[in-house]
């Protein structure tokens, strides 16, 4: 019983850390995109074309 509980809690921690890492990396990626003028132009062009 104890080992099963440990497994579940370990999975929860792994999942939470995975979500945290994903959020952090995506935030950093978006920040990097915002800093690069080339990407800004590409994004602006893409949105103006689709709009």
N, C-alpha and C positions, 0 to 999 in steps of 0.2 A: 504494500500500500504506500509506504513511504517513498519507494523508488518511483512509483507511478506519479506521485505528486511532484517529485523532483523533476521528472521528465516534462510534465506539463508546464511547470513554472519556468523551466529552462527554455522550452519552446516559446513561451510568451515573451521572455526576455529577448530571445533571438529575433522574434518577429518585430518587437518594439524597436530594437536597435536597427533592424533592416529598414523600417519605416523612417527612423530618424536619419539614417545615412542617406536614404533616397531623397528625403526632403532637403537635407543639407546640400547634397550634390546638385539637385535641380535648382536650388536657390542660387548656388554659386555659378551654375551654368547660365542662368538667366542674367545674373549680375555681369558676367563676362560678356554676354551678348550685348548688353546695354552699353558696356564700355567700348566695344569695338565699333567704330563708325561704319566699316564695311558691312557688318551684319545689320546695323541699323538701316542702311540703305536697302539691303536685300529684303529685310522684314517690311519696311515701308512700301517697297515696290510690290511685294507679295500681297500685302493687305489692300493696297490701292487697286491692284488688278482684280482681286477677288471681290472687292466692294463695288 
